[in-house]
Amino acid sequence: MDSQVRKLIARETKRQQEGMELIASENYVSKAVLEALGSVFTNKYSEGYPGKRYYGGQPYTDAIETLAIERAKKLFGAEHVNVQPLSGAPANMIVYSAVLKPGDTVLGMDLSHGGHLTHGHPVTLAAKIYRFIRYKTKADGLIDYQELERIAMREKPKLMLAGFSAYTRQIDYKKYCDIAKKVGAISMFDMAHIAGLIAGKALPSPVPYFDIVTTTTHKTLRGPRGGMIVCKKEFAHIIDKACFPGFQGGPHMHNIAAKAVAFGEALRPSFQKYAKQILKNAKVLEKELKRHGFKLMFGGTDNHMVLVDVLGSKGVTGKEAETALDEIGITVNKNMIPDDSRSPMDPSGIRIGVPAITTRGMKEKEIQQIAEWINGAIKNHKNKKVLQKLRQEVKKLCKKFPLPY
Ligand SMILES: *Cc1c(COP(=O)(O)O)cnc(C)c1O
């Protein structure tokens, strides 16, 4: 291999081995997923869909894409699946372009209340094309379905979008979809963060309720970086057309091969155990952080992550907390809290997630220790000596839970 690249891969591997990954959207894929990603399927152009390609030479690409689709259908009980979206953001854009005309109204969750950039934040292309109205959570952190219904009745959206990347509570799928039905909107759920918890049957599935469900295949689902769209049969044709040729060119077949591997892994009973352990670990993290005096947004968590108001509870900004934790080898991300008055570059909160360390095999006992380190680093964020000592302790624990590479 290219020696410069090899060196950087070796360094990144070491960083991942010795560090504690608590970014809620990250995970470690299996060796089998990595192998598929590095396979010769990367060489093949296969515009179109299985059985209907624009180029020749497709017997194995057709077979691999069909395998990925069949496994995903089984995993999510889906009527139709498109495994070609290159990632989560393109998957959402494909859905918008399939069901909306420019200027149409979409109802989505506010970014500072846990929504995702791709749900209509003003900086995105989607927000320039469509009219996004954003709803917020109540003071107690839950969604006010009466208020949501009032907004929906007033704005008459064509599409109602639920889903999040920093919201830690369970959404009432039925209530949400009933409102969409009442106002004649198409319902869409973006399960990017929690797809693995749904696949592992630790959380209820939105698939029976929503017209269209989008996801990433990395994050809790523990596959390669990529996207996927699950939908009811009646939307199959327009979704596929909007993906190719509407939005993308040739699908990334090595990636689809890796998706097939990951879906196969997620179908095993051990994945259900993994998903349940994530929820257990997140609950322990919630309890321990509260015990250390941290304020958790939305009152706590029902999923794999917590959103912590570090400024409000410890007088340390999100950026300061992120930097202090980086110094001890714990990686988290600074994050806005609902109605944050500070900038996204130095907000009031941090987001902490447990999927990656759960993949490494860490359980309740380790989480307790980690919460103590987080508290120690934030309390002593200006004390280099203490941070140095904590860094050694973090490294020692990580060595006990090696990655499979
Ligand atoms: C991560 C995420 C996305 C975007 O996924 P990318 O693969 O980064 O494009 C979209 N929606 C939600 C809810 C996410 O959490």
The ligand as an SDF file (V2000), in Angstrom:
LIG
                    3D

 15 15  0  0  0  0  0  0  0  0999 V2000
  -26.5410   11.5740   10.6920 C   0  0  0  0  0  0  0  0  0  0  0  0
  -27.8790   11.9980   10.2870 C   0  0  0  0  0  0  0  0  0  0  0  0
  -28.1500   12.3380    8.9420 C   0  0  0  0  0  0  0  0  0  0  0  0
  -27.0840   12.5330    7.9080 C   0  0  0  0  0  0  0  0  0  0  0  0
  -26.3500   11.4660    7.6140 O   0  0  0  0  0  0  0  0  0  0  0  0
  -24.9740   11.5940    6.7600 P   0  0  0  0  0  0  0  0  0  0  0  0
  -24.6560   10.1900    6.4910 O   0  0  0  0  0  0  0  0  0  0  0  0
  -24.0090   12.2930    7.6460 O   0  0  0  0  0  0  0  0  0  0  0  0
  -25.2890   12.3810    5.5390 O   0  0  0  0  0  0  0  0  0  0  0  0
  -29.4610   12.6090    8.6180 C   0  0  0  0  0  0  0  0  0  0  0  0
  -30.4360   12.5870    9.5420 N   0  0  0  0  0  0  0  0  0  0  0  0
  -30.2080   12.3080   10.8380 C   0  0  0  0  0  0  0  0  0  0  0  0
  -31.3340   12.2980   11.8080 C   0  0  0  0  0  0  0  0  0  0  0  0
  -28.9160   12.0160   11.2500 C   0  0  0  0  0  0  0  0  0  0  0  0
  -28.6940   11.7630   12.5410 O   0  0  0  0  0  0  0  0  0  0  0  0
  1  2  1  0
  2  3  1  0
  2 14  2  0
  3  4  1  0
  3 10  2  0
  4  5  1  0
  5  6  1  0
  6  7  2  0
  6  8  1  0
  6  9  1  0
 10 11  1  0
 11 12  2  0
 12 13  1  0
 12 14  1  0
 14 15  1  0
M  END
$$$$
